[in-house]
């Protein structure tokens, strides 16, 4: 019977020690983050959105946009109205975004909307050497918990998931399609104008011929 109290004491010790050993709590198993890839090969754009408001508050504490006492003893940070504005105007958040949304060889600039849930955070890149396939790297929040993921969409129905060790995807932002569309329209317009011009020339030739025939008949 003496073993039972000793076993209960060991279990109790493990239970009490578990919260202290657990890492700070994040919310990686809720709604995923999302991203929209757009723009051109020379100026790609990535609009990234949080999946949950608690993630906004949690990241705001991590980058120093909110005071550390907002985090509870068990590592939870609950969202409060205004947290998104505090994070959006933080320079540390802009630096964090540029560290976690990248295009190699391109310089990015961050524009964060006041409503980070609805408007998201846009990163616009300047790429001096654009390529048909643009490799975009995204690992937002994975430093807080590796289970975070971002579901992304791009032009012409392109989709990809940034999850686990998969942190880079190629996106087709080929401007030649737009150029080809413009050239096709120009050629069609040119063809139409040519037809109109030929039709006009035919009418002019027909009228002139009739006038010439009428003049000859009057002279005879």
SEVO-793379 format. One line per field, with one value per residue: residue number from 0; residue in one letter; x, y negated, z of N, C-alpha, C in turn. Coordinates in Angstrom, 3 decimals, decimal comma. Last residue first. Layout:
seq <- NUM | ...
type <- a | ...
n_u <- X | ...
n_v <- Y | ...
n_w <- Z | ...
ca_u <- X | ...
ca_v <- Y | ...
ca_w <- Z | ...
c_u <- X | ...
c_v <- Y | ...
c_w <- Z | ...
END
This chain:
seq <- 219 | 218 | 217 | 216 | 215 | 214 | 213 | 212 | 211 | 210 | 209 | 208 | 207 | 206 | 205 | 204 | 203 | 202 | 201 | 200 | 199 | 198 | 197 | 196 | 195 | 194 | 193 | 192 | 191 | 190 | 189 | 188 | 187 | 186 | 185 | 184 | 183 | 182 | 181 | 180 | 179 | 178 | 177 | 176 | 175 | 174 | 173 | 172 | 171 | 170 | 169 | 168 | 167 | 166 | 165 | 164 | 163 | 162 | 161 | 160 | 159 | 158 | 157 | 156 | 155 | 154 | 153 | 152 | 151 | 150 | 149 | 148 | 147 | 146 | 145 | 144 | 143 | 142 | 141 | 140 | 139 | 138 | 137 | 136 | 135 | 134 | 133 | 132 | 131 | 130 | 129 | 128 | 127 | 126 | 125 | 124 | 123 | 122 | 121 | 120 | 119 | 118 | 117 | 116 | 115 | 114 | 113 | 112 | 111 | 110 | 109 | 108 | 107 | 106 | 105 | 104 | 103 | 102 | 101 | 100 | 99 | 98 | 97 | 96 | 95 | 94 | 93 | 92 | 91 | 90 | 89 | 88 | 87 | 86 | 85 | 84 | 83 | 82 | 81 | 80 | 79 | 78 | 77 | 76 | 75 | 74 | 73 | 72 | 71 | 70 | 69 | 68 | 67 | 66 | 65 | 64 | 63 | 62 | 61 | 60 | 59 | 58 | 57 | 56 | 55 | 54 | 53 | 52 | 51 | 50 | 49 | 48 | 47 | 46 | 45 | 44 | 43 | 42 | 41 | 40 | 39 | 38 | 37 | 36 | 35 | 34 | 33 | 32 | 31 | 30 | 29 | 28 | 27 | 26 | 25 | 24 | 23 | 22 | 21 | 20 | 19 | 18 | 17 | 16 | 15 | 14 | 13 | 12 | 11 | 10 | 9 | 8 | 7 | 6 | 5 | 4 | 3 | 2 | 1 | 0
type <- x | x | x | x | x | x | x | x | x | x | x | x | x | x | x | x | x | x | x | x | x | x | x | x | x | x | x | x | x | x | x | x | x | x | x | x | x | x | x | x | x | x | x | x | x | x | x | x | x | x | x | x | x | x | x | x | x | x | x | x | x | x | x | x | x | x | x | x | x | x | x | x | x | x | x | x | x | x | x | x | x | x | x | x | x | x | x | x | x | x | x | x | x | x | x | x | x | x | x | x | x | x | x | x | x | x | x | x | x | x | x | x | x | x | x | x | x | x | x | x | x | x | x | x | x | x | x | x | x | x | x | x | x | x | x | x | x | x | x | x | x | x | x | x | x | x | x | x | x | x | x | x | x | x | x | x | x | x | x | x | x | x | x | x | x | x | x | x | x | x | x | x | x | x | x | x | x | x | x | x | x | x | x | x | x | x | x | x | x | x | x | x | x | x | x | x | x | x | x | x | x | x | x | x | x | x | x | x | x | x | x | x | x | x | x | x | x | x | x | x
n_u <- -20,968 | -20,992 | -22,570 | -21,005 | -18,808 | -20,048 | -20,808 | -18,324 | -17,350 | -19,190 | -18,569 | -15,958 | -16,368 | -17,798 | -15,852 | -13,789 | -15,137 | -15,641 | -12,994 | -12,120 | -13,779 | -12,806 | -10,212 | -10,789 | -12,019 | -9,879 | -8,116 | -9,477 | -9,338 | -6,584 | -6,125 | -7,577 | -6,081 | -3,641 | -4,393 | -5,084 | -2,575 | -1,155 | -2,490 | -1,895 | 0,853 | 1,075 | -0,052 | 1,856 | 4,211 | 4,371 | 3,781 | 3,875 | 3,567 | 5,528 | 6,868 | 7,375 | 8,538 | 8,326 | 7,811 | 7,912 | 4,762 | 3,437 | 1,788 | 0,187 | -1,363 | -2,715 | -3,943 | -5,915 | -4,746 | -2,620 | -3,048 | -3,085 | -2,204 | -2,283 | 0,105 | 0,392 | 1,926 | 3,503 | 5,670 | 5,300 | 6,906 | 7,946 | 5,727 | 4,836 | 5,550 | 7,064 | 7,373 | 8,790 | 8,311 | 9,693 | 8,215 | 8,900 | 9,997 | 11,696 | 13,431 | 15,587 | 14,690 | 11,763 | 10,275 | 7,166 | 5,041 | 2,905 | 0,214 | -1,873 | -5,461 | -8,111 | -9,258 | -7,224 | -6,153 | -7,034 | -5,056 | -2,647 | 0,691 | 3,056 | 6,541 | 8,679 | 11,640 | 13,680 | 14,966 | 16,535 | 13,850 | 11,324 | 9,524 | 8,430 | 9,979 | 11,175 | 9,050 | 7,713 | 9,519 | 9,420 | 6,761 | 6,976 | 8,607 | 6,994 | 3,529 | 0,999 | -0,121 | -0,287 | -2,246 | -4,355 | -4,860 | -5,746 | -8,271 | -9,792 | -7,673 | -6,987 | -4,836 | -2,212 | -0,706 | 1,097 | 0,282 | 0,196 | -0,531 | 0,529 | 0,626 | 3,120 | 4,529 | 2,591 | 2,905 | 5,043 | 6,964 | 6,716 | 5,046 | 2,711 | 1,874 | 1,365 | -0,987 | -2,758 | -3,000 | -4,033 | -6,583 | -7,839 | -6,708 | -5,236 | -4,000 | -2,828 | -0,952 | -0,261 | 2,407 | 3,373 | 6,113 | 7,260 | 8,042 | 5,841 | 3,103 | 0,318 | 0,009 | -1,139 | -2,431 | -2,820 | -3,846 | -3,712 | -6,423 | -8,068 | -6,078 | -3,646 | -1,961 | -1,725 | 0,581 | 2,096 | 5,490 | 6,069 | 6,140 | 7,166 | 5,107 | 3,092 | 4,427 | 4,633 | 2,214 | 2,372 | 4,562 | 3,577 | 1,496 | 2,997 | 4,367 | 2,216 | 1,217 | 3,351 | 3,216 | 0,698 | 1,337 | 3,257 | 2,093 | 0,817
n_v <- -60,417 | -61,786 | -60,211 | -57,910 | -58,902 | -59,540 | -57,014 | -55,827 | -57,415 | -56,810 | -54,135 | -54,365 | -55,707 | -53,753 | -51,718 | -52,961 | -53,441 | -50,793 | -49,930 | -51,563 | -50,626 | -48,032 | -48,590 | -49,774 | -47,662 | -45,875 | -47,354 | -47,453 | -44,734 | -44,392 | -46,069 | -44,689 | -42,351 | -43,398 | -44,313 | -41,921 | -40,711 | -42,431 | -42,019 | -39,329 | -39,461 | -40,895 | -39,093 | -37,086 | -38,158 | -38,197 | -35,628 | -34,472 | -31,576 | -30,648 | -28,128 | -28,211 | -27,281 | -25,637 | -22,765 | -21,720 | -22,913 | -24,753 | -26,422 | -25,272 | -26,770 | -27,419 | -29,211 | -30,486 | -32,748 | -33,830 | -32,177 | -31,444 | -29,512 | -28,968 | -28,363 | -27,124 | -25,929 | -24,063 | -25,175 | -28,309 | -30,523 | -30,205 | -30,326 | -32,872 | -32,523 | -31,754 | -31,758 | -32,722 | -32,379 | -32,600 | -32,982 | -32,416 | -34,367 | -37,002 | -40,160 | -41,710 | -43,463 | -43,659 | -44,673 | -43,786 | -44,378 | -42,910 | -43,658 | -42,102 | -42,520 | -43,297 | -41,659 | -41,483 | -43,990 | -46,989 | -48,677 | -47,022 | -47,550 | -47,120 | -46,900 | -45,920 | -44,123 | -43,324 | -40,202 | -37,978 | -35,894 | -37,032 | -36,333 | -36,673 | -36,938 | -39,387 | -41,056 | -40,688 | -41,870 | -44,532 | -45,063 | -44,716 | -46,828 | -48,964 | -48,848 | -49,198 | -46,657 | -46,289 | -48,150 | -47,176 | -44,734 | -45,492 | -46,515 | -44,208 | -41,416 | -37,928 | -36,455 | -34,399 | -32,024 | -30,963 | -30,585 | -33,169 | -35,279 | -38,293 | -40,911 | -41,550 | -42,530 | -44,796 | -44,730 | -44,690 | -42,730 | -40,383 | -38,938 | -40,443 | -40,020 | -37,303 | -37,325 | -38,937 | -37,366 | -35,035 | -35,815 | -36,016 | -33,885 | -34,003 | -36,934 | -37,197 | -38,879 | -39,402 | -40,162 | -40,934 | -41,699 | -43,266 | -41,818 | -40,197 | -41,650 | -40,717 | -38,095 | -35,811 | -35,828 | -33,664 | -32,850 | -30,519 | -28,350 | -28,138 | -26,197 | -25,369 | -27,223 | -29,259 | -28,809 | -28,967 | -28,183 | -24,684 | -23,126 | -23,117 | -24,071 | -22,144 | -19,812 | -19,781 | -18,809 | -16,210 | -15,180 | -15,220 | -13,410 | -11,082 | -10,933 | -10,622 | -8,167 | -6,558 | -6,894 | -5,817 | -3,080 | -1,857 | -1,139 | 1,203
n_w <- -126,636 | -124,220 | -122,649 | -122,382 | -120,942 | -118,534 | -117,651 | -117,236 | -115,162 | -113,192 | -112,823 | -111,861 | -109,472 | -108,068 | -107,903 | -106,446 | -104,033 | -103,242 | -102,888 | -100,818 | -98,775 | -98,535 | -97,698 | -95,187 | -93,864 | -93,814 | -92,224 | -89,816 | -89,177 | -88,876 | -86,671 | -84,751 | -84,699 | -83,838 | -81,297 | -80,080 | -80,119 | -78,458 | -76,026 | -75,649 | -75,442 | -73,061 | -71,308 | -71,621 | -70,749 | -68,032 | -65,902 | -63,345 | -61,724 | -58,966 | -56,880 | -53,335 | -50,120 | -47,958 | -46,547 | -44,062 | -43,172 | -45,945 | -48,189 | -51,036 | -53,919 | -57,195 | -60,020 | -61,553 | -62,751 | -60,025 | -56,779 | -53,252 | -50,332 | -46,955 | -44,559 | -41,178 | -38,165 | -36,954 | -35,652 | -34,132 | -34,474 | -36,943 | -38,532 | -39,117 | -42,547 | -44,734 | -48,165 | -51,224 | -54,636 | -57,690 | -60,749 | -64,039 | -65,724 | -63,915 | -63,655 | -62,139 | -60,193 | -58,568 | -55,774 | -54,259 | -51,590 | -49,416 | -47,303 | -45,083 | -44,654 | -44,493 | -42,433 | -40,443 | -40,100 | -40,540 | -41,466 | -43,611 | -44,365 | -46,668 | -47,271 | -49,937 | -51,028 | -53,753 | -54,937 | -54,616 | -53,715 | -51,837 | -48,793 | -45,679 | -43,424 | -43,286 | -43,749 | -41,288 | -39,488 | -40,294 | -39,601 | -36,824 | -36,137 | -36,584 | -36,204 | -37,119 | -36,794 | -34,009 | -33,333 | -34,842 | -33,620 | -31,087 | -31,133 | -28,940 | -28,138 | -27,928 | -25,529 | -25,354 | -23,184 | -21,318 | -18,751 | -17,793 | -20,670 | -22,057 | -21,457 | -20,593 | -22,787 | -24,853 | -28,438 | -30,126 | -29,873 | -31,190 | -29,421 | -29,334 | -31,969 | -32,035 | -30,437 | -31,869 | -34,209 | -33,203 | -32,502 | -34,982 | -37,648 | -39,995 | -41,668 | -45,037 | -47,560 | -50,799 | -52,776 | -56,083 | -58,335 | -60,658 | -62,843 | -63,301 | -61,394 | -59,253 | -56,751 | -54,426 | -51,252 | -48,466 | -45,096 | -42,344 | -41,273 | -38,133 | -35,880 | -35,038 | -33,916 | -31,782 | -29,033 | -25,873 | -25,269 | -24,386 | -21,142 | -18,621 | -17,058 | -17,437 | -16,148 | -13,406 | -12,547 | -13,581 | -12,193 | -9,559 | -9,767 | -10,202 | -7,738 | -5,955 | -6,731 | -5,940 | -3,149 | -2,548 | -3,421 | -1,811 | 0,488 | 0,000
ca_u <- -21,360 | -20,151 | -23,017 | -22,312 | -18,589 | -19,427 | -21,827 | -19,228 | -16,632 | -19,116 | -19,902 | -16,190 | -15,588 | -18,431 | -17,124 | -13,508 | -14,620 | -16,768 | -13,863 | -11,466 | -13,890 | -14,198 | -10,421 | -10,086 | -12,779 | -11,105 | -7,745 | -9,251 | -10,640 | -7,301 | -5,498 | -7,992 | -7,485 | -3,719 | -3,896 | -6,107 | -3,694 | -0,754 | -2,493 | -3,290 | 0,272 | 1,608 | -0,709 | 0,453 | 4,083 | 3,766 | 4,400 | 3,423 | 3,664 | 4,274 | 6,997 | 6,635 | 8,759 | 8,242 | 7,561 | 9,192 | 5,885 | 3,250 | 3,053 | 0,160 | -0,255 | -2,871 | -2,813 | -6,273 | -5,157 | -3,308 | -2,422 | -3,680 | -2,005 | -2,860 | -0,520 | 0,464 | 1,254 | 2,262 | 5,891 | 4,894 | 6,128 | 8,915 | 6,292 | 4,394 | 4,984 | 7,070 | 6,526 | 8,987 | 7,916 | 9,712 | 8,658 | 8,474 | 8,633 | 11,675 | 12,223 | 15,774 | 15,433 | 12,669 | 10,922 | 8,586 | 5,300 | 4,334 | 0,718 | -0,597 | -4,217 | -7,251 | -9,940 | -8,014 | -5,273 | -7,783 | -5,429 | -3,913 | -0,236 | 1,924 | 5,358 | 8,175 | 10,228 | 13,537 | 13,994 | 16,975 | 15,302 | 11,611 | 10,725 | 7,872 | 9,236 | 12,018 | 10,087 | 7,095 | 9,192 | 10,681 | 7,189 | 6,137 | 9,108 | 8,107 | 4,816 | 1,884 | 0,025 | 0,653 | -0,927 | -3,803 | -4,434 | -4,457 | -7,168 | -9,965 | -8,498 | -7,165 | -6,171 | -2,507 | -1,805 | 1,566 | 0,371 | 1,242 | -0,842 | 0,609 | -0,609 | 2,185 | 4,639 | 3,428 | 2,069 | 3,994 | 7,060 | 7,557 | 6,359 | 3,531 | 2,137 | 2,538 | 0,180 | -2,325 | -2,548 | -2,687 | -5,646 | -7,456 | -7,457 | -6,391 | -4,083 | -3,854 | -1,021 | -1,154 | 1,891 | 2,723 | 5,161 | 6,743 | 8,971 | 7,142 | 3,811 | 1,323 | -0,455 | 0,026 | -2,775 | -2,002 | -4,026 | -3,445 | -5,087 | -8,162 | -7,336 | -4,560 | -1,679 | -2,989 | 0,113 | 0,974 | 4,429 | 6,406 | 5,497 | 8,029 | 6,364 | 2,916 | 4,124 | 5,812 | 2,590 | 1,296 | 4,626 | 4,752 | 1,188 | 2,064 | 5,115 | 3,088 | 0,382 | 3,004 | 4,432 | 0,947 | 0,292 | 3,631 | 2,955 | 0,000
ca_v <- -59,779 | -62,299 | -61,566 | -57,819 | -58,395 | -60,615 | -58,010 | -55,262 | -57,400 | -58,187 | -54,496 | -53,665 | -56,371 | -55,048 | -51,459 | -52,489 | -54,586 | -51,698 | -49,281 | -51,680 | -52,018 | -48,245 | -47,922 | -50,540 | -48,905 | -45,515 | -47,005 | -48,706 | -45,373 | -43,655 | -46,372 | -46,038 | -42,287 | -42,767 | -45,266 | -42,950 | -40,102 | -42,305 | -43,350 | -39,759 | -38,720 | -41,474 | -40,386 | -36,821 | -37,962 | -39,364 | -35,918 | -35,850 | -32,094 | -31,216 | -28,930 | -27,738 | -28,019 | -27,074 | -23,360 | -22,111 | -22,050 | -24,011 | -26,586 | -25,289 | -26,076 | -27,275 | -28,580 | -29,331 | -31,600 | -34,036 | -33,101 | -31,372 | -30,617 | -28,517 | -29,411 | -26,982 | -27,001 | -23,581 | -24,627 | -26,903 | -30,400 | -30,307 | -28,988 | -32,271 | -33,357 | -30,935 | -32,217 | -31,986 | -33,126 | -31,750 | -33,732 | -31,739 | -33,902 | -35,716 | -39,321 | -40,675 | -44,005 | -42,629 | -45,256 | -43,539 | -44,649 | -43,090 | -43,535 | -42,805 | -41,787 | -43,890 | -41,890 | -40,315 | -42,958 | -45,774 | -48,768 | -47,693 | -46,811 | -48,002 | -46,398 | -46,979 | -44,231 | -44,137 | -41,292 | -38,972 | -36,057 | -36,624 | -36,723 | -36,640 | -35,691 | -38,218 | -40,979 | -40,263 | -40,449 | -43,782 | -45,185 | -43,812 | -45,466 | -48,754 | -48,495 | -50,373 | -47,212 | -45,479 | -48,221 | -48,496 | -44,738 | -44,789 | -47,459 | -45,204 | -42,522 | -39,144 | -36,595 | -35,817 | -32,373 | -31,319 | -29,383 | -32,287 | -34,644 | -36,839 | -40,439 | -41,107 | -41,101 | -44,513 | -44,705 | -45,686 | -43,901 | -41,396 | -38,388 | -40,330 | -41,385 | -37,805 | -36,536 | -39,337 | -38,760 | -34,997 | -35,513 | -37,253 | -34,092 | -33,123 | -36,064 | -37,463 | -37,807 | -39,888 | -39,108 | -41,366 | -40,762 | -43,812 | -42,812 | -39,571 | -41,300 | -41,629 | -38,855 | -36,203 | -36,013 | -34,609 | -32,839 | -31,833 | -28,629 | -28,498 | -26,809 | -24,339 | -26,796 | -28,699 | -29,520 | -28,480 | -29,179 | -25,947 | -23,300 | -22,618 | -24,813 | -23,492 | -19,873 | -20,203 | -20,171 | -17,109 | -15,307 | -16,014 | -14,808 | -11,570 | -11,054 | -11,795 | -9,363 | -6,663 | -7,303 | -7,252 | -3,891 | -2,239 | -2,324 | 0,000
ca_w <- -127,900 | -125,324 | -122,989 | -123,047 | -122,294 | -119,325 | -117,931 | -118,234 | -116,439 | -113,686 | -113,299 | -113,127 | -110,516 | -108,371 | -108,573 | -107,818 | -104,805 | -103,522 | -103,871 | -102,121 | -99,228 | -98,930 | -98,982 | -96,218 | -94,110 | -94,523 | -93,596 | -90,536 | -89,382 | -89,906 | -87,951 | -85,112 | -85,074 | -85,148 | -82,286 | -80,257 | -80,831 | -79,853 | -76,636 | -75,758 | -76,550 | -74,301 | -71,505 | -71,914 | -72,192 | -68,665 | -67,193 | -63,506 | -63,086 | -59,448 | -58,090 | -54,508 | -51,360 | -47,701 | -47,866 | -44,649 | -42,818 | -44,707 | -47,486 | -49,574 | -53,261 | -55,754 | -59,332 | -60,744 | -63,579 | -61,297 | -57,711 | -54,587 | -51,267 | -48,212 | -45,364 | -42,631 | -38,908 | -37,572 | -36,994 | -34,076 | -33,237 | -35,856 | -38,268 | -37,858 | -41,494 | -43,525 | -47,068 | -49,978 | -53,448 | -56,491 | -59,584 | -62,823 | -65,975 | -64,619 | -63,583 | -63,167 | -61,327 | -59,075 | -56,941 | -54,535 | -53,004 | -49,668 | -48,675 | -45,182 | -44,741 | -45,518 | -43,711 | -40,823 | -40,635 | -40,264 | -40,058 | -43,376 | -43,512 | -46,410 | -46,572 | -49,073 | -50,683 | -52,544 | -55,031 | -55,584 | -53,837 | -53,211 | -49,526 | -47,035 | -43,597 | -42,974 | -44,777 | -42,548 | -39,367 | -40,424 | -41,001 | -37,597 | -35,904 | -37,515 | -35,616 | -37,127 | -38,143 | -34,791 | -32,688 | -35,156 | -35,020 | -31,206 | -31,235 | -30,009 | -27,675 | -28,726 | -26,091 | -25,543 | -24,080 | -22,652 | -19,583 | -17,288 | -19,403 | -22,119 | -22,084 | -19,559 | -22,479 | -23,674 | -27,244 | -30,399 | -29,006 | -31,843 | -29,790 | -28,125 | -31,506 | -32,749 | -30,044 | -30,531 | -34,278 | -33,774 | -31,417 | -34,300 | -36,412 | -39,962 | -40,498 | -44,023 | -46,558 | -49,750 | -51,911 | -54,857 | -57,716 | -59,401 | -62,324 | -63,062 | -62,622 | -59,784 | -57,914 | -55,222 | -52,661 | -49,221 | -46,550 | -42,921 | -41,826 | -39,553 | -36,262 | -35,517 | -35,293 | -32,257 | -30,219 | -26,679 | -25,290 | -25,042 | -22,443 | -19,682 | -17,059 | -17,964 | -17,579 | -14,174 | -12,183 | -14,010 | -13,645 | -9,920 | -9,462 | -11,227 | -8,994 | -5,826 | -6,897 | -7,360 | -3,863 | -2,333 | -4,040 | -3,175 | 0,535 | 0,000
c_u <- -22,755 | -20,548 | -22,260 | -22,810 | -19,914 | -19,240 | -21,293 | -20,298 | -17,534 | -18,422 | -19,914 | -17,553 | -15,832 | -17,691 | -17,795 | -14,803 | -14,378 | -16,312 | -15,037 | -12,323 | -13,269 | -14,397 | -11,846 | -10,292 | -12,131 | -11,920 | -8,964 | -8,876 | -10,499 | -8,637 | -6,197 | -7,407 | -7,994 | -5,162 | -3,999 | -5,691 | -4,785 | -1,888 | -2,137 | -3,384 | -1,184 | 0,995 | -0,235 | -0,294 | 2,638 | 3,561 | 3,678 | 3,973 | 3,031 | 4,500 | 5,615 | 6,899 | 7,958 | 8,488 | 7,315 | 9,031 | 7,196 | 4,453 | 2,883 | 1,583 | -0,430 | -1,680 | -3,047 | -5,134 | -5,381 | -3,664 | -3,197 | -3,040 | -2,688 | -2,856 | -1,007 | -0,258 | 1,412 | 1,499 | 4,617 | 5,011 | 5,657 | 8,216 | 7,386 | 5,010 | 4,476 | 6,600 | 6,664 | 8,120 | 8,069 | 9,447 | 8,563 | 9,069 | 8,068 | 10,225 | 12,346 | 14,579 | 15,641 | 13,404 | 11,989 | 9,029 | 6,796 | 4,507 | 2,222 | -0,044 | -3,002 | -5,953 | -8,980 | -8,623 | -6,033 | -7,022 | -6,219 | -4,246 | -1,500 | 0,887 | 4,320 | 6,819 | 9,918 | 12,057 | 13,903 | 16,046 | 15,647 | 13,091 | 10,661 | 8,946 | 8,435 | 11,327 | 11,045 | 8,150 | 8,616 | 10,426 | 8,484 | 6,519 | 8,285 | 8,678 | 5,869 | 3,265 | 0,992 | 0,919 | 0,104 | -2,412 | -3,834 | -3,943 | -5,813 | -8,844 | -8,620 | -8,046 | -6,300 | -3,860 | -1,952 | 0,497 | 0,673 | 1,388 | 0,288 | 0,356 | -0,625 | 0,821 | 3,649 | 3,440 | 2,943 | 2,983 | 6,041 | 7,654 | 7,271 | 4,945 | 2,975 | 2,893 | 1,449 | -1,051 | -1,994 | -2,120 | -4,203 | -6,481 | -6,942 | -7,274 | -5,328 | -3,776 | -2,016 | -1,424 | 1,031 | 2,208 | 4,594 | 5,690 | 8,548 | 8,149 | 5,154 | 1,939 | 0,674 | -0,489 | -1,553 | -2,497 | -3,126 | -3,645 | -4,951 | -6,772 | -7,371 | -5,952 | -2,703 | -2,838 | -1,176 | 0,706 | 3,341 | 5,237 | 5,913 | 7,451 | 7,244 | 4,204 | 3,914 | 5,493 | 3,752 | 1,650 | 3,575 | 4,869 | 2,349 | 1,746 | 4,231 | 3,884 | 1,223 | 2,168 | 4,135 | 2,169 | 0,482 | 2,611 | 3,335 | 0,854
c_v <- -60,230 | -61,683 | -62,108 | -59,187 | -58,324 | -60,179 | -59,142 | -56,260 | -56,850 | -58,245 | -55,911 | -54,041 | -55,720 | -55,746 | -52,771 | -52,274 | -54,181 | -52,873 | -50,159 | -51,053 | -52,217 | -49,660 | -48,118 | -49,917 | -49,712 | -46,754 | -46,654 | -48,443 | -46,658 | -44,282 | -45,667 | -46,423 | -43,654 | -42,685 | -44,701 | -43,958 | -41,117 | -41,716 | -43,293 | -41,120 | -39,116 | -40,790 | -41,033 | -38,113 | -37,642 | -39,175 | -37,062 | -36,392 | -33,474 | -31,810 | -29,378 | -28,686 | -27,373 | -27,916 | -24,850 | -22,745 | -22,584 | -23,123 | -25,938 | -25,432 | -26,196 | -26,503 | -28,542 | -28,628 | -30,333 | -32,720 | -33,203 | -32,435 | -30,358 | -29,690 | -28,789 | -28,135 | -26,767 | -24,683 | -24,161 | -26,321 | -28,965 | -30,233 | -29,024 | -30,908 | -32,488 | -31,768 | -31,242 | -32,604 | -32,226 | -32,619 | -32,856 | -32,464 | -33,198 | -35,272 | -38,053 | -39,724 | -43,006 | -43,147 | -44,268 | -44,275 | -44,554 | -43,246 | -43,781 | -42,578 | -42,700 | -43,126 | -42,333 | -40,512 | -41,696 | -44,609 | -47,540 | -47,698 | -47,624 | -47,198 | -47,493 | -46,543 | -45,441 | -44,365 | -42,021 | -40,157 | -37,057 | -36,924 | -36,267 | -37,197 | -35,617 | -36,914 | -39,810 | -40,100 | -39,924 | -42,281 | -44,416 | -43,860 | -44,447 | -47,345 | -48,276 | -50,099 | -48,389 | -46,116 | -47,445 | -48,646 | -46,085 | -44,831 | -46,798 | -46,240 | -43,530 | -40,149 | -37,941 | -35,917 | -33,893 | -31,699 | -29,710 | -31,020 | -33,695 | -36,252 | -38,911 | -40,724 | -40,621 | -43,022 | -44,342 | -45,756 | -44,977 | -42,685 | -39,457 | -39,878 | -41,385 | -39,212 | -37,050 | -38,611 | -39,192 | -36,400 | -35,446 | -36,986 | -35,337 | -33,356 | -35,189 | -36,444 | -38,183 | -38,736 | -39,766 | -40,149 | -41,348 | -42,876 | -43,383 | -40,553 | -40,676 | -41,128 | -39,750 | -36,896 | -36,532 | -34,651 | -33,883 | -31,735 | -30,082 | -28,837 | -27,074 | -24,892 | -25,838 | -28,204 | -28,845 | -29,398 | -28,770 | -26,903 | -24,624 | -22,868 | -24,382 | -24,276 | -21,280 | -20,416 | -20,689 | -18,546 | -16,278 | -16,227 | -15,712 | -13,034 | -11,618 | -12,030 | -10,635 | -7,894 | -7,472 | -7,756 | -5,383 | -3,181 | -2,793 | -1,257
c_w <- -128,314 | -126,649 | -124,155 | -123,461 | -123,061 | -120,759 | -118,792 | -118,613 | -117,547 | -115,039 | -113,852 | -113,712 | -111,869 | -109,490 | -108,975 | -108,581 | -106,259 | -104,375 | -104,244 | -103,204 | -100,593 | -99,450 | -99,478 | -97,589 | -95,219 | -94,855 | -94,424 | -91,983 | -90,176 | -90,219 | -89,096 | -86,459 | -85,506 | -85,631 | -83,695 | -81,314 | -81,093 | -80,677 | -78,109 | -76,427 | -76,771 | -75,513 | -72,795 | -72,168 | -72,576 | -70,164 | -67,883 | -64,817 | -63,152 | -60,831 | -58,555 | -55,672 | -52,489 | -48,951 | -47,693 | -46,026 | -43,382 | -44,452 | -46,116 | -49,048 | -51,758 | -55,185 | -57,821 | -60,046 | -62,766 | -61,983 | -59,002 | -55,460 | -52,595 | -49,179 | -46,662 | -43,305 | -40,411 | -38,303 | -37,694 | -35,480 | -33,032 | -34,495 | -37,214 | -37,569 | -40,333 | -42,330 | -45,903 | -48,879 | -52,224 | -55,272 | -58,343 | -61,617 | -64,750 | -64,770 | -64,404 | -63,140 | -62,452 | -60,306 | -57,402 | -55,799 | -53,245 | -51,173 | -48,711 | -46,581 | -44,783 | -45,705 | -44,808 | -42,206 | -41,023 | -40,888 | -39,621 | -41,896 | -43,293 | -45,640 | -46,416 | -48,530 | -49,829 | -52,272 | -53,691 | -55,722 | -54,946 | -53,432 | -50,981 | -47,954 | -44,892 | -43,344 | -44,534 | -43,638 | -40,686 | -40,368 | -41,237 | -39,070 | -36,675 | -37,356 | -36,700 | -36,543 | -38,168 | -36,151 | -33,486 | -34,549 | -35,419 | -32,643 | -31,359 | -29,974 | -28,808 | -28,005 | -26,801 | -26,232 | -24,151 | -23,634 | -21,040 | -18,118 | -18,995 | -20,731 | -22,181 | -20,123 | -21,419 | -23,332 | -26,050 | -29,265 | -29,295 | -31,020 | -30,393 | -28,485 | -30,233 | -32,295 | -30,728 | -30,115 | -32,923 | -33,931 | -31,924 | -33,154 | -35,700 | -38,745 | -40,594 | -42,885 | -45,471 | -48,793 | -50,843 | -54,085 | -56,426 | -58,806 | -60,993 | -62,478 | -62,276 | -61,070 | -58,411 | -56,477 | -53,393 | -50,659 | -47,191 | -44,443 | -42,263 | -40,085 | -37,759 | -35,839 | -35,876 | -33,688 | -30,656 | -27,859 | -26,278 | -24,990 | -23,064 | -21,062 | -18,211 | -18,039 | -18,095 | -15,631 | -13,012 | -13,728 | -14,163 | -11,406 | -9,836 | -11,009 | -10,097 | -7,100 | -6,813 | -7,630 | -5,359 | -3,087 | -3,785 | -3,806 | -0,848 | 0,000
END
